[in-house]
């Protein structure tokens, strides 16, 4: 078992004990099965206790696990086939956002999502999942293409935010994201959005206006990251754990505040523990919701989508 985070240390200690006892058994040929079984039971109990009581910051950590599945891996596991489409027809092809037509359970859909990298070279190639304006314009082009052929749109969101560089602002970062918000709200095809990892700020929101918006259990969705929030409020990153709780960014909190439509369970310990199982769970959700949304006509989809987002953040004065 690969241990990454401090809160998983009790599991690491128990696993080390199990390994040690197994080595002794193998070396001495003495039956240690009772001890091993007892330790394994304790391991499973501890594992359940830890992952059933995660804090907001701990969920943020899991969402950033380097082995967590990214968009292309989900598409490989869920789709019968996938054809990637490139470019915004204006500036270039942003590698931080990928998209194209894919087939899921015999249904063709337009898949669009953020893509991070596994190693240093790939992370630089994907710009750490932080899209430039041409990425959002590419996404919009593909959404309009899906609308033209009456195909549903599915977005997978995993970004620490839109790229904040000067050149991105010069090319209209804010306008590109705002345009996506406007156009996605009136797309005349079903739109399903899933936060699969990090969902930070407008970088996430630019792909997240849908009929159904879901979060994976250990993802987060907020206007700002805990570290940056801590820096603004306390002038230091040291209060990031407190910031994560105050921001209410975890999937249970987002559902409680009616900002998303549902939470998709992950395998115990996070999606990275079993990407195949996670993809299977996600696929079942998508198939179910696509069937439900396809039963509605375009006018109903648009009206309900607009009403849903307009009802968020309403203040009623007593």
N, C-alpha and C positions, 0 to 999 in steps of 0.2 A: 504494500500500500504506500503510495506516495503522499507524504504529508507536506502541506504548504503553509498552513496557518497556525497561529499560536493556540487558538481554541480547539484544535484537533490534536494537541499534544497528548492528552490522556489516551487517545486511540493509538498513537504512535508507541507509547509506553507499553500498552497491552499487546500490541502486535509484536513488539520486540520480545516480550516474555513468551508469547506463543512460539515464535521462531526458535528461541533458545531451548525451550522444552522439547520441541521436535528434533532439534539437533542432538540433545542428550539421548532421546529415545533411539534415534538412528545409530548413535555411537555405541551405546551400552546394550542395545537390544532389549531394554526393559520396557514393559508396557506402561506408557504414560498417558493413555487415552483419556482416563478420567480427569486428569489435570488439564489436558488440552481442551476437553469439552467444557470444563468449568470456566477456563479463561475465554473460550470462544463465546460462551453465553454472556459472560461479563462484557466482552467486546461489543456484542450486538446490543445489549442493554444500554451501555454507555453511548454508543453510536446513535441510538434512537433518542436518548435524552438530549444529546448535543444538538442534533439537527431538528428537533421538535421545538427548540427554544432559541432560535437564532435571533440576534439583534439586527438592527438595520445595517450597521457597519459590517457585521459578519456576512450578511447577504451581498453587500457590495464587494467584499473580498472574493466570495465564491463566483460572482458574476465576471470577475476579472481573471479567473483561473486560466493559466496559459494553455491548458488542454481542453478548455470548454469548446463545444462545437460552434463553428461559425457558419455563416449563410451557405457557402459552397458545400460544406459537409452535409448540412441538412438537405440540400437539394439533391446531392448524390444519393443519400439514403432514402429520401421520400419520393423522388420523381422517377418515372419510368424512362423519361428522357428530358434533356434540358438543352436549349440552344441559346447561348449568350449573345446578346446584342450590344453594340458598342456606340459610344459617341453621343454628344449633344447636338451635333450638326452646326455648332457655332464656334467652340474653342477647341475641344478635344475630348478624350475619353478618360474620365476620372476613375481610377482603379479602386478607390475607397467605396464605391457603390457599384454593385453588379446587378444585371437584370436580363431577363429574357423569357421566352415562352417555355413552359415545362408542362409535363403531363402527370397528373396525380389521380390515381384510380380511374383512368380513362377520361378525366376532365382536363382540358387545356386551360391554363391560367398564366397570367403574367406575374412572374416572381421578381421582386426587387428587394435588395437588402444591402446593408453595410457589410464590408468584408475586412477583417483584420489579418495580420500575418502571424506565422508560427515562429519564424526566426528573424534575426535582425534585418537581413536583406529583404525578406518578404514584408516585414512591417514597414520598412521605408517605401517599398513599392506600393503598398496599400495606404500609405500615409497614416498608419496607425488607426485606420477606420474613420479618419476625420475628412469629410468630403469638402471639396471646393464647390463654388457655384455651378460649375459645369456638371458636377455629379447630380445635383438636384434637378438641373435642366434635362439631363439624360433620363432621370427617373420620370420626370413629367412627360417627356416625349414618349416613353414606353407606356405610361399610363394611358395617354391619349390614343396610342396605337391599339392597346387592349380594348379601349372603349369603341374604337372604330370597328373592330371585329367581334364586339360583344363578348369579350372574355373577362372573367373576374380578375381582380388584382390582389395579390398577396404580398405584403411587405414584412421583412424580417429586420428588426432594428437592433443594432449593437454598436454604439458609438460614444466616445467620451465627449463628443460635441463636434459641431462644424469647425472646419479649419479656421483659426483666428488670424491667419497671416494677413499682412498689408495687401498683398496681391489679390487675395480672395475678396477682401473688401472693395478693392478697386474694380473687380469684375462683377460686383453686385451680389455679394453673399446674402445680405438681408433681403434683397428683392427676390432672389431666387427661392429662398425658403418661404417667404410670404406668398409668392405666386403659387407654390405647391399647396399651401394651406387653402387658398381660394379655389384652385382647380380641383383638388381632391374632394372638397366639400360638395361639389356638384357633378362628380363623375357618375355617369348613368349605368354603371355596372357594379356588382358587389365588390366591396373593398374590405379585406381582413388584414389587420395589423397585429404583429406579435413582437413584443420586446423580448429578445432572446438573451440579452446580456445587459450591457449598459444602455441607458436611455437618457442621455444628457441634453438638456436645453433644446434650442431650436434645431440643432443637428438631428435630434431624434424626431421632433415634432414634424419636421419637413417630410417625413414618410409615415406619419401616424394619424392621419385623419381618415377614419374608416367606419363602416357600419358596425364592425366588431373590433374592439381593441383589447388584446389579451397580454398578460405578462407571464413569463415562466416564473415558477415559484421563487427562484433565487436571482431574479433580475431586479433592477431598480430603475426608477423613472422620476426625473426631477428637473427643475429649471436650472439647477447648478449642482456640481459635484460636492460631496461633503468636505473635501480638502479646500476647495475654493470658497465655499461658504464659511468655513472656519477662518480662512485667511482674511476675509472681509470683516467678519464680526469680531474676531479676537486677535487679528494680526499675526496669527500663527496657525500651522497645520495641526498642532497638538490636540485641538478640540474636535477633530474630524469625527470621532465616534459620537460625541454629543450632537454635532451638526446633523449626522445621519438620522438620529432619533427625532430631532426637531423638524427636519424636512419631511418626515412621514413618507419616505421614498420607496419603502418596501412594497411588495405586491399585496400583502394583506391590508396595509394601510391605504394603498391606492384604491383597492376594491371597497373598503369601508367608506371612503370618501366619494365613492361613485364616479371616479375618474377613469376607470377601466370597466370592461364588461365581464371579466373573469380571470381566474388564476389557473394556469396549467401546471399540474404536479410534475415534479422532477424525480428521477430515481434518488433513493436515499444517498445523501452526501453531495448531490449536485449532478447536473447534466453530464459533466466530464467523467463521472464514474461509469456511465454506460450510454454513450452517444447513440447506439443503435436503438436501445429502449426508448430514449428520449425522442428520437425521430419518429418512432412508431406511435408514441403517445400524441405527439404534435400532429402527425398525419391524420389520425383518427378525429382529432378536433377540427382540423381544416375540412375534411370531407363532410362531417356533420354540419358545420356552419355554412359551407358552400351550398349544400342542399337546401338549407333553410332560407338562405338569402336569395337563391335563384327562383324561389317561389313568389317573390315580390316583384312588382313591376318597377321600372326605372323611376317614375315619379314618386312612388312610395319610398324607395331607397333614399333618394335625395332628401325628401322632406323629413324622414326620420333621422337621417344623419345630421342634418342642420339643427333640428330640434334638440338632439342629444348634446351637441357641443354648445349650443346657446344656453342650455340649462345649467352649465357648469359655472361656478363662481358667482352665482346670483346672490346679491345681498338684499335682504328684506329688513327694512327699518321698522321697529316697533313703535 
